[in-house]
Amino acid sequence: MTSTHFFITGTDTEVGKTFISVGLVSLLQQQGYKTVGMKPIASGCEWLDGQWKNEDALALIKQSQTDLDYSLINPYAFEPAIAPHIAAEREGVTLSLANIKSNYDLIAEQADAVIVEGAGGWYVPLNAESTMADLAVKLQLPVILVVAIKLGCINHALLTVAAIEQHGLKLAGWVANHVAEQSESTEMIETLTSRIDAPCLGVVPHLNDHQSAASFLRLPE
């Protein structure tokens, strides 16, 4: 395995990025790595313990078993469940890639492995100039793509793979995630496997919130 730090993106929102990210944190921990999950930007937060907190970030923190400050893991947290750049604009906040990179560097100094989960898909805007893709470039991390196995996923996945490559980043692998019961998935996964020049790191069945994806995943070599 050439890297233990990865940026997790998805073919869309609600594709199971957090579920897979938590699974990857668990898998790395099983391999003996001190691993921390990071969720730099999150919308749809609740007011807890005097600050806005996001359930995805909290799930990563719980699996990471870290005592790092919440705001280090999730520096940008917004109440409304809307696109992050819109939420930030409403709050008068500018999403800063440099600030996120600084937080990431502090986390990486205290961990063997860091799983950074993006928000939404690859080209989700962050501010007037930058997208989630620019954050991945800023962090210079290999990318793992979470593909929600459903009608339309082949097009979404191949477009995202092409975009990742256009930004000069390494696609470390992709995960086929069954976000719903899907009986007609074999051909979809075979098509993706034949067309994506990166390994499939796991085919994850439809699981409930109390189950872990870790046993269905493998790490990039």
Salt bridges, closest charged atoms under 4 A:
ASP49 OD2 - LYS53 NZ 3.31
ASP105 OD2 - LYS101 NZ 3.03
GLU117 OE2 - LYS39 NZ 2.88
